[in-house]
Amino acid sequence: MTQAGANVVGIAASKDLGLAPNGFKPTDVLTECLSVIVLGTTFSPEVLNDIAEYTTSRNAMLTAMTNMAKV
């Protein structure tokens, strides 16, 4: 996943995300979901302070991860 920009990867039980807002719980998307793969990354303060740069960086990372998932 580092090719897509993820610095950390983990697995969580979907029940551990039960406090997420409605529509954002794993079981809202897939009712029989038991586990979730969690990807994380860091952004430099410069990127976080510039909304356009942050959005561009985030979108590039999401596109790369989506393309990897299709393989």
Rosetta constraint file for C-alpha pairs under 8 A:
AtomPair CA 1 CA 5 HARMONIC 6.62 0.50
AtomPair CA 1 CA 6 HARMONIC 5.51 0.50
AtomPair CA 1 CA 7 HARMONIC 7.78 0.50
AtomPair CA 1 CA 9 HARMONIC 7.85 0.50
AtomPair CA 1 CA 65 HARMONIC 7.46 0.50
AtomPair CA 2 CA 6 HARMONIC 4.94 0.50
AtomPair CA 2 CA 7 HARMONIC 6.18 0.50
AtomPair CA 3 CA 64 HARMONIC 7.77 0.50
AtomPair CA 4 CA 61 HARMONIC 5.48 0.50
AtomPair CA 4 CA 62 HARMONIC 7.62 0.50
AtomPair CA 4 CA 64 HARMONIC 4.97 0.50
AtomPair CA 4 CA 65 HARMONIC 5.35 0.50
AtomPair CA 4 CA 68 HARMONIC 7.85 0.50
AtomPair CA 5 CA 41 HARMONIC 6.55 0.50
AtomPair CA 5 CA 61 HARMONIC 5.79 0.50
AtomPair CA 6 CA 39 HARMONIC 5.90 0.50
AtomPair CA 6 CA 40 HARMONIC 5.35 0.50
AtomPair CA 6 CA 41 HARMONIC 4.82 0.50
AtomPair CA 7 CA 39 HARMONIC 7.57 0.50
AtomPair CA 7 CA 40 HARMONIC 5.84 0.50
AtomPair CA 7 CA 41 HARMONIC 4.80 0.50
AtomPair CA 7 CA 42 HARMONIC 7.07 0.50
AtomPair CA 8 CA 39 HARMONIC 5.86 0.50
AtomPair CA 8 CA 40 HARMONIC 5.08 0.50
AtomPair CA 8 CA 41 HARMONIC 6.44 0.50
AtomPair CA 9 CA 37 HARMONIC 7.15 0.50
AtomPair CA 9 CA 38 HARMONIC 5.68 0.50
AtomPair CA 9 CA 39 HARMONIC 4.70 0.50
AtomPair CA 9 CA 40 HARMONIC 6.40 0.50
AtomPair CA 10 CA 37 HARMONIC 5.85 0.50
AtomPair CA 10 CA 38 HARMONIC 5.05 0.50
AtomPair CA 10 CA 39 HARMONIC 6.57 0.50
AtomPair CA 11 CA 35 HARMONIC 6.67 0.50
AtomPair CA 11 CA 36 HARMONIC 5.60 0.50
AtomPair CA 11 CA 37 HARMONIC 4.63 0.50
AtomPair CA 11 CA 38 HARMONIC 5.78 0.50
AtomPair CA 12 CA 16 HARMONIC 6.85 0.50
AtomPair CA 12 CA 35 HARMONIC 5.61 0.50
AtomPair CA 12 CA 36 HARMONIC 5.22 0.50
AtomPair CA 12 CA 37 HARMONIC 6.52 0.50
AtomPair CA 12 CA 38 HARMONIC 7.03 0.50
AtomPair CA 13 CA 17 HARMONIC 7.47 0.50
AtomPair CA 13 CA 34 HARMONIC 5.88 0.50
AtomPair CA 13 CA 35 HARMONIC 4.45 0.50
AtomPair CA 13 CA 36 HARMONIC 6.20 0.50
AtomPair CA 14 CA 18 HARMONIC 7.18 0.50
AtomPair CA 14 CA 25 HARMONIC 7.67 0.50
AtomPair CA 14 CA 26 HARMONIC 6.00 0.50
AtomPair CA 14 CA 27 HARMONIC 7.23 0.50
AtomPair CA 14 CA 33 HARMONIC 6.54 0.50
AtomPair CA 14 CA 34 HARMONIC 5.20 0.50
AtomPair CA 14 CA 35 HARMONIC 4.92 0.50
AtomPair CA 14 CA 36 HARMONIC 5.85 0.50
AtomPair CA 15 CA 34 HARMONIC 7.33 0.50
AtomPair CA 17 CA 25 HARMONIC 6.28 0.50
AtomPair CA 17 CA 26 HARMONIC 7.44 0.50
AtomPair CA 18 CA 25 HARMONIC 6.36 0.50
AtomPair CA 19 CA 25 HARMONIC 7.89 0.50
AtomPair CA 20 CA 24 HARMONIC 5.90 0.50
AtomPair CA 20 CA 25 HARMONIC 5.57 0.50
AtomPair CA 21 CA 25 HARMONIC 6.79 0.50
AtomPair CA 22 CA 28 HARMONIC 7.40 0.50
AtomPair CA 23 CA 28 HARMONIC 5.61 0.50
AtomPair CA 23 CA 29 HARMONIC 7.62 0.50
AtomPair CA 24 CA 28 HARMONIC 6.61 0.50
AtomPair CA 24 CA 29 HARMONIC 7.92 0.50
AtomPair CA 25 CA 29 HARMONIC 7.24 0.50
AtomPair CA 26 CA 30 HARMONIC 6.24 0.50
AtomPair CA 26 CA 31 HARMONIC 7.55 0.50
AtomPair CA 26 CA 33 HARMONIC 6.44 0.50
AtomPair CA 26 CA 36 HARMONIC 7.33 0.50
AtomPair CA 27 CA 31 HARMONIC 4.23 0.50
AtomPair CA 27 CA 32 HARMONIC 6.52 0.50
AtomPair CA 27 CA 33 HARMONIC 5.63 0.50
AtomPair CA 43 CA 47 HARMONIC 6.16 0.50
AtomPair CA 43 CA 48 HARMONIC 6.45 0.50
AtomPair CA 43 CA 54 HARMONIC 7.95 0.50
AtomPair CA 44 CA 48 HARMONIC 6.38 0.50
AtomPair CA 45 CA 49 HARMONIC 6.05 0.50
AtomPair CA 46 CA 50 HARMONIC 6.56 0.50
AtomPair CA 47 CA 51 HARMONIC 7.38 0.50
AtomPair CA 47 CA 53 HARMONIC 5.59 0.50
AtomPair CA 47 CA 54 HARMONIC 5.10 0.50
AtomPair CA 47 CA 57 HARMONIC 8.00 0.50
AtomPair CA 48 CA 53 HARMONIC 7.75 0.50
AtomPair CA 48 CA 54 HARMONIC 5.73 0.50
AtomPair CA 49 CA 54 HARMONIC 7.82 0.50
AtomPair CA 50 CA 54 HARMONIC 6.07 0.50
AtomPair CA 51 CA 55 HARMONIC 6.00 0.50
AtomPair CA 52 CA 56 HARMONIC 6.16 0.50
AtomPair CA 53 CA 57 HARMONIC 6.09 0.50
AtomPair CA 54 CA 58 HARMONIC 5.96 0.50
AtomPair CA 55 CA 59 HARMONIC 5.95 0.50
AtomPair CA 56 CA 60 HARMONIC 6.15 0.50
AtomPair CA 57 CA 61 HARMONIC 6.27 0.50
AtomPair CA 58 CA 62 HARMONIC 6.17 0.50
AtomPair CA 59 CA 63 HARMONIC 6.04 0.50
AtomPair CA 60 CA 64 HARMONIC 6.20 0.50
AtomPair CA 61 CA 65 HARMONIC 6.20 0.50
AtomPair CA 62 CA 66 HARMONIC 6.02 0.50
AtomPair CA 63 CA 67 HARMONIC 6.13 0.50
AtomPair CA 64 CA 68 HARMONIC 6.24 0.50
AtomPair CA 65 CA 69 HARMONIC 6.23 0.50
AtomPair CA 66 CA 70 HARMONIC 6.52 0.50
AtomPair CA 67 CA 71 HARMONIC 6.97 0.50
